[in-house]
């Protein structure tokens, strides 16, 4: 059974080789990577400061069969922002690449204008029921369910849907965060307005015991799940 690992390039400098980065921080072979290249108004999930992936990286990735999962989970972007991003989206539009979305309204636009992209429902959508997973799979190619709910509730997902879920192999601060107010704040920042906000610094109580939680990927694989999202703690190796 082939395991699909999508690996974060967060913290990678643009001039660092993608292969060197993956070999240094991750033991698993990447099927795809996710992170920022040139600026795009649709970026979400975290704030954009500098590119992490270079044109040289994309040439290497394409030659090596490594896809680019583009984090476009901006929750406040408009249809105009989508059309303003056309050049960026055309640059990466190829088989094997995918877009991560948090708003359903963008799905038909991508289906119409960029049909080669696979479309993934972001964890930001807070999908935390079997019913919502199945409903979301009517629109999206892949769904990322809430990792805390999935790990602790251990839901029974029909076998035919399991290959279309992407699960966290590990998770950072969002895993136990009760409000996740940062996502809206980071969407604003990527549109050039607002400032960073975090529930940890604004008096919201949360149970967060460390910088990274290793989740039960081995159990997931044994249960027939094949797609995983993999992060790293800064300065440490990955999963």
C-alpha positions as CSV (number, residue, x, y, z in Angstrom):
1,X,0.0,0.0,0.0
2,X,1.5,3.3,-1.1
3,X,1.5,6.0,1.6
4,X,1.1,9.6,0.5
5,X,3.0,12.0,2.7
6,X,2.5,15.8,2.2
7,X,5.3,17.6,4.0
8,X,5.4,21.1,5.3
9,X,8.3,23.4,4.1
10,X,7.6,25.9,6.8
11,X,10.8,27.5,7.9
12,X,12.7,26.7,4.7
13,X,14.7,29.5,3.2
14,X,13.9,30.1,-0.5
15,X,17.6,29.5,-1.5
16,X,17.8,26.2,0.4
17,X,17.4,23.1,-1.8
18,X,14.1,21.3,-1.4
19,X,15.8,17.9,-1.6
20,X,18.4,19.0,1.1
21,X,15.6,20.3,3.3
22,X,13.6,17.0,3.0
23,X,16.6,14.9,3.6
24,X,17.6,16.9,6.7
25,X,14.3,17.1,8.4
26,X,12.2,14.2,7.2
27,X,12.8,10.5,7.0
28,X,9.7,9.8,4.9
29,X,9.7,10.3,1.1
30,X,7.5,13.2,0.2
31,X,4.7,12.7,-2.3
32,X,4.0,16.5,-2.1
33,X,5.0,19.5,-0.1
34,X,3.0,22.5,1.0
35,X,4.1,26.0,1.7
36,X,4.5,29.4,0.1
37,X,6.1,30.5,-3.2
38,X,5.5,34.0,-4.5
39,X,2.8,36.0,-2.8
40,X,-0.9,35.2,-3.5
41,X,-3.9,36.9,-2.0
42,X,-5.6,33.5,-1.5
43,X,-2.9,32.3,1.0
44,X,-4.3,31.3,4.4
45,X,-3.4,29.1,7.3
46,X,-0.5,31.2,8.4
47,X,0.9,34.6,7.4
48,X,3.0,35.0,4.3
49,X,6.4,36.8,4.8
50,X,8.8,35.4,2.3
51,X,8.8,32.6,-0.3
52,X,9.8,29.2,0.9
53,X,9.9,27.5,-2.5
54,X,12.0,28.7,-5.5
55,X,11.7,28.2,-9.2
56,X,14.6,25.8,-8.9
57,X,12.7,23.8,-6.3
58,X,9.7,23.6,-8.6
59,X,11.9,22.2,-11.4
60,X,13.3,19.6,-9.0
61,X,9.9,18.7,-7.7
62,X,8.4,18.2,-11.1
63,X,11.3,16.1,-12.2
64,X,11.1,14.0,-9.0
65,X,7.3,13.6,-9.1
66,X,6.7,15.7,-6.0
67,X,3.5,17.7,-6.1
68,X,2.8,21.2,-4.7
69,X,-0.2,21.5,-2.4
70,X,-0.9,25.2,-2.3
71,X,-2.3,26.6,1.0
72,X,-5.1,28.8,-0.3
73,X,-7.3,28.7,2.8
74,X,-7.9,32.5,3.0
75,X,-11.3,32.8,4.7
76,X,-11.9,36.4,3.6
77,X,-10.7,36.5,0.0
78,X,-13.3,37.4,-2.7
79,X,-14.0,36.3,-6.2
80,X,-12.0,39.4,-7.3
81,X,-9.0,38.1,-5.4
82,X,-9.3,34.8,-7.2
83,X,-9.2,36.5,-10.6
84,X,-6.4,38.8,-9.4
85,X,-4.4,35.6,-8.7
86,X,-4.8,34.1,-12.1
87,X,-1.1,34.4,-13.1
88,X,0.0,32.7,-9.9
89,X,-2.6,29.9,-10.3
90,X,-1.7,29.3,-14.0
91,X,2.0,29.0,-13.0
92,X,1.4,25.9,-10.9
93,X,-1.6,24.4,-12.8
94,X,-0.5,20.9,-13.6
95,X,-1.4,17.3,-12.9
96,X,-0.1,16.3,-9.5
97,X,-0.6,19.7,-7.9
98,X,-3.5,20.6,-5.6
99,X,-5.1,23.5,-3.8
100,X,-6.2,23.6,-0.2
101,X,-9.4,25.6,0.3
102,X,-11.4,26.7,3.3
103,X,-14.4,28.2,1.4
104,X,-16.8,26.2,-0.8
105,X,-17.4,29.2,-3.0
106,X,-14.0,28.8,-4.7
107,X,-14.5,25.2,-5.6
108,X,-16.6,25.8,-8.8
109,X,-14.1,28.5,-9.9
110,X,-11.2,26.1,-9.7
111,X,-13.2,23.3,-11.4
112,X,-14.0,25.7,-14.3
113,X,-10.7,27.5,-14.8
114,X,-8.1,25.1,-13.4
115,X,-9.3,21.5,-13.8
116,X,-5.9,19.9,-13.3
117,X,-5.7,20.8,-9.7
118,X,-7.0,18.4,-7.1
119,X,-9.1,20.3,-4.5
120,X,-8.7,19.6,-0.8
121,X,-11.0,20.8,2.0
122,X,-8.8,22.4,4.6
123,X,-8.7,21.6,8.3
124,X,-9.8,25.2,8.8
125,X,-13.3,24.1,7.7
126,X,-13.5,22.3,11.0
127,X,-15.0,19.1,9.7
128,X,-15.7,17.0,12.7
129,X,-18.5,14.5,11.9
130,X,-18.8,11.5,9.6
131,X,-21.8,13.2,8.0
132,X,-19.9,16.3,7.2
133,X,-17.0,14.3,5.8
134,X,-19.2,12.5,3.4
135,X,-21.1,15.7,2.4
136,X,-17.8,17.5,1.8
137,X,-16.5,14.7,-0.4
138,X,-19.4,15.6,-2.8
139,X,-17.5,18.8,-3.5
140,X,-13.9,18.1,-2.8
141,X,-11.4,15.4,-4.0
142,X,-9.9,15.1,-0.5
143,X,-10.9,16.2,3.0
144,X,-8.8,17.0,6.0
145,X,-11.0,16.3,9.1
146,X,-10.3,18.0,12.5
147,X,-7.3,16.1,13.9
148,X,-8.4,16.3,17.6
149,X,-11.8,15.0,16.9
150,X,-10.5,12.3,14.6
151,X,-7.8,11.1,17.0
152,X,-10.0,11.1,20.1
153,X,-13.4,10.0,18.7
154,X,-11.9,7.4,16.4
155,X,-14.9,7.7,14.0
156,X,-15.9,4.8,11.8
157,X,-15.5,6.0,8.2
158,X,-16.9,3.8,5.4
159,X,-14.0,2.0,3.7
160,X,-14.7,3.6,0.3
161,X,-14.1,7.1,1.7
162,X,-10.8,6.4,3.6
163,X,-8.5,6.9,0.7
164,X,-9.9,10.4,0.2
165,X,-9.1,11.7,3.7
166,X,-5.8,13.4,4.6
167,X,-5.0,12.9,8.2
168,X,-2.4,14.7,10.4
169,X,0.5,12.4,11.3
170,X,1.4,15.0,13.9
171,X,0.0,18.4,14.9
172,X,1.1,21.6,16.5
173,X,-0.7,24.2,18.6
174,X,-4.0,24.1,16.7
175,X,-4.5,20.5,17.9
176,X,-5.9,21.6,21.3
177,X,-6.7,25.3,20.7
178,X,-10.3,26.0,21.5
179,X,-10.9,29.0,19.3
180,X,-8.2,29.1,16.5
181,X,-8.7,32.9,16.1
182,X,-5.4,33.0,14.3
183,X,-6.8,31.7,11.0
184,X,-9.0,34.8,10.4
185,X,-6.2,37.1,11.5
186,X,-3.8,35.5,9.1
187,X,-6.3,35.7,6.3
188,X,-6.5,39.5,6.9
189,X,-2.7,39.8,7.0
190,X,-2.3,38.0,3.7
191,X,-4.8,40.6,2.2
192,X,-2.7,43.4,3.6
193,X,-4.8,44.4,6.6
194,X,-5.0,43.5,10.3
195,X,-2.4,42.0,12.6
196,X,-1.6,38.6,14.1
197,X,-3.9,37.3,16.9
198,X,-3.5,34.2,18.9
199,X,-5.8,32.7,21.6
200,X,-2.8,31.8,23.7
201,X,-2.0,35.5,24.1
202,X,-5.5,36.8,24.5
203,X,-6.6,35.1,27.6
204,X,-8.3,32.0,26.2
205,X,-7.5,28.9,28.3
206,X,-6.2,26.0,26.3
207,X,-4.5,22.7,27.1
208,X,-1.3,22.7,25.1
209,X,1.5,20.7,26.6
210,X,4.1,20.9,23.9
211,X,5.1,22.2,20.5
212,X,4.1,19.0,18.6
213,X,1.8,16.1,19.1
214,X,2.6,12.8,17.4
215,X,-0.7,11.2,16.4
216,X,-1.4,7.5,15.7
217,X,-0.4,7.3,12.1
218,X,0.4,3.6,12.4
219,X,-3.2,2.8,13.5
220,X,-4.5,5.0,10.7
221,X,-2.5,3.0,8.1
222,X,-3.7,-0.3,9.5
223,X,-7.2,1.0,9.2
224,X,-6.8,1.8,5.5
225,X,-5.9,5.5,5.4
226,X,-3.1,6.4,3.0
227,X,-2.8,10.2,2.9
228,X,-1.1,12.1,5.7
229,X,0.0,15.7,6.5
230,X,3.4,16.0,8.2
231,X,4.8,19.0,10.1
232,X,8.0,19.5,12.0
233,X,9.1,21.4,15.0
234,X,11.6,24.1,14.2
235,X,15.1,22.8,14.5
236,X,14.0,19.2,14.8
237,X,13.4,16.2,12.6
238,X,10.0,15.3,11.3
239,X,7.9,12.3,11.9
